[in-house]
Amino acid sequence: MACCGSRNVRFQNDLEVQQLKAISLESPSTASKNHSKLPHDPRKCRLGSRVCPERPCRSIRDRVLSRAFSEELESLMHSGGHLFFDPRGRVIHLWNKIFLTACLLSLFVDPLFLYLTGTQQNMCIEFKHSLALMLSVIRSLLDVFYAAHICLRFRTAFIAPSSRVFGRGELVIQPYKIAMRYLSRTFWFDLITALPLPQFVIWVVVPMLKESATANRKDILRFSIIFQYLPRLFQIFPLTRQIVMATGAMTENAWASAAYNLILYMLASHVLGALWYLFSVQRQEACWREACNLEGPMCRTEFFDCNTVSSNRTIWYELSNITRLCTPDNSFYQFGIYAEAFNYKLTTSAFTQKYFYCFWWGLKNLRFEISPCMHACYSVYQLLQIYLLRGKISY
């Protein structure tokens, strides 16, 4: 008997014909039992056969559902049998644009956590809980897009490497292979970007610290934001690359592409201004601590926390000369580029005032830093033009 997919044909002898006739005369239940007791001939099922329970042949439907082309995948999705997405399809392309927008919004929201710390007129550092609550809600809503992106990656087919030689390539739609490929590549990177790390630090880690550990609060919060900000920043580049490879351009309109580049430039200014503000608060606290060391045991570092309100702190504040020492006009402490923040009292201002000023400061200094580089690049470009023009004339 020929096996499934076998090229050889074996004719049955008389003994096998008699056994098959006897089995056909029995009842179905008895025939199945006797068939299981028959000796297994490995020559009958070299490549698998339907009559061999040990190696059943795969049906054509099973082989089709393991791989499919883009058109077949769309028909399978419309039929409702399988929910897989073509990486070159319209759904994934639309999702990449939506997710890129969510990533850019997240990159703008995360530096705002650096404005949570500020100072008051009585020389103490406060924590803006109302601003922290608002930013946590916005950040949690944006984290939903990162979680949805991970779920979508588990349902996105990939092109089989063996079929990339000719044509568009077959799509692998087996859930196990898709999951294993994603887990072995970028799953852990996407998981790090999706974690609600700043919310966890603000509402879980910071309350567990001592009230006097104001420096530890800023350090832990800054580390958590920077630790997750860099992966989220790097994530927009492969997304941009996928959009460009799918359509040939970042956007359909030239003005939209220019706006996208302008957004990236403003994002850099936004991050630079937020870091400048955070370092200004740290520089002011460092000056307070240095002045506190000169006053001796009467001054304690826990007095710099606005949550610490006691009679001892009131007496210390009235007798201390820290307000006179920690000013940009005094040579007791060098504030450097952060003296401008103290002159305009940004650390004690409202959120909108400090944010727009710091954003303008970042935009101004980023422009000054880039201008020499742009002049140098333009000079090199002019030299290349002159060299190519001379080559054409001489030719």
C-alpha positions, -999 to +999 in steps of 0.1 A: +000+000+000+013+034-009+020+059+019+010+095+019+036+114-002+055+082-011+066+074-046+069+036-041+039+012-044+038-021-026+013-047-035-004-068-008+001-105-006-027-131-001-023-132+036-027-095+040-058-095+017-074-122+039-067-102+071-082-070+056-114-090+045-117-104+081-114-069+096-140-055+072-166-081+083-161-073+120-179-045+139-163-011+139-153-013+176-139-048+172-121-038+140-104-009+157-092-031+185-079-057+162-063-031+140-044-018+170-031-053+177-017-058+142+021-057+139+034-024+128+054-026+096+078+004+093+079+000+056+043+009+053+047+044+068+080+058+059+066+093+053+034+090+073+000+078+063-036+082+073-038+045+083-009+048+106-018+064+139+018+066+149+026+091+121-005+107+107-002+128+076-009+165+079-039+176+060-037+203+034-055+227+057-030+223+085-002+229+061-019+260+047-025+275+081+011+272+091+021+296+064+002+320+042+006+349+018-008+383+025-039+378+004-046+344+021-040+360+055-067+386+048-092+360+038-085+340+070-090+371+091-123+379+074-135+343+079-129+347+116-108+316+119-075+332+128-065+367+140-030+374+127-017+406+111+005+411+081+036+431+091+033+449+057-004+454+059-026+484+064-035+476+100+001+474+112+011+505+093-018+525+109-008+511+143+028+521+139+017+557+133-006+557+163+021+541+185+047+566+173+024+594+183+020+578+218+058+574+221+064+611+213+038+621+239+054+599+264+088+614+257+073+648+264+056+637+296+085+619+313+107+650+317+079+667+335+085+645+365+117+663+370+097+694+380+081+677+410+106+691+434+108+727+443+118+751+470+100+775+493+109+809+507+118+794+541+147+774+527+132+739+523+125+715+495+089+705+488+073+677+467+044+687+444+019+659+451-009+674+429+014+676+399+026+641+406-009+628+406-018+645+373+014+633+356+009+597+369-026+596+354-014+608+320+016+585+321-006+555+329-029+562+299+002+563+276+015+531+291-016+514+278-003+519+243+029+502+252+011+472+266-012+470+235+019+471+213+033+440+231+000+422+227-001+431+190+034+418+185+023+384+196-003+384+168+019+398+141+031+372+115+066+373+102+082+364+068+097+330+067+135+334+060+134+304+036+109+322+013+126+355+010+146+345-021+117+347-046+085+368-045+071+386-014+077+357+009+054+335+030+041+347+063+045+323+093+012+324+113+019+297+139+014+313+173+042+293+189+068+303+163+056+339+165+059+340+202+093+323+204+107+347+178+094+377+196+106+365+230+141+358+217+144+393+201+128+425+214+102+414+239+123+423+270+132+456+255+095+464+249+087+452+284+112+476+300+096+505+281+061+495+291+067+493+329+051+521+350+084+528+367+080+565+376+045+559+391+059+530+412+088+551+425+066+581+434+037+562+451+056+532+465+093+538+469+093+575+479+068+571+508+089+543+522+119+566+525+126+587+556+112+622+555+147+636+558+160+618+527+152+646+503+184+640+483+175+603+479+141+611+466+155+632+438+182+607+430+159+577+428+133+596+408+159+609+384+175+575+379+141+558+372+132+584+346+165+583+328+167+545+330+134+542+311+136+573+290+166+561+270+149+529+258+117+548+250+138+573+230+155+545+210+122+528+203+110+556+180+138+550+155+128+514+144+092+526+143+102+554+120+122+530+099+092+507+095+069+535+085+095+547+059+100+512+045+062+507+042+054+539+024+088+552+012+085+584+032+078+594+068+047+613+060+026+619+029+031+656+031+063+677+032+050+700+059+042+670+081+078+657+077+091+692+086+068+693+116+081+659+128+117+671+126+107+703+145+091+681+172+123+662+177+142+695+180+117+708+206+119+675+224+156+680+229+151+715+242+124+702+265+147+676+280+176+700+283+155+725+302+141+699+326+176+687+335+188+722+340+159+729+364+166+697+384+203+704+387+195+739+398+175+725+427+203+702+436+229+730+434+208+751+458+204+722+483+242+715+481+248+752+491+224+748+520+242+717+532+276+733+530+264+763+550+248+739+575+281+722+581+296+755+591+269+761+617+276+730+636+252+707+655+225+734+656+217+728+620+204+694+608+199+683+572+163+672+579+154+709+583+157+712+545+125+690+541+093+711+541+075+682+558+096+688+589+079+715+608+090+720+644+100+746+669+137+737+665+136+744+628+119+778+634+146+788+659+173+776+635+158+795+606+157+828+625+193+825+638+208+811+606+226+832+580+219+806+552+197+831+533+227+855+530+253+829+521+234+809+494+228+837+469+244+841+434+259+875+445+279+858+474+312+841+466+305+815+493+292+790+467+297+790+429+264+783+411+278+784+376+252+782+348+225+777+374+228+812+389+202+824+364+176+801+380+182+817+414+182+852+400+147+847+386+136+825+415+124+797+393+126+770+420+099+789+440+077+799+410+046+782+397+048+752+374+038+770+342+063+798+348+092+776+356+084+752+327+083+778+299+114+796+311+133+763+313+121+753+279+132+786+265+166+782+282+170+748+267+160+760+233+184+789+235+214+769+246+207+741+222+207+766+194+240+780+205+255+746+207+243+735+173+252+767+155+290+762+153+284+726+141+259+738+114+284+764+102+311+738+100+288+714+081+278+742+057+315+750+050+322+714+043+292+712+020+305+743+001+339+728-003+324+696-017+303+716-042+334+735-054+354+703-058+326+686-078+321+717-099+358+718-108+357+681-117+329+687-141+345+717-157+378+698-162+360+668-176 
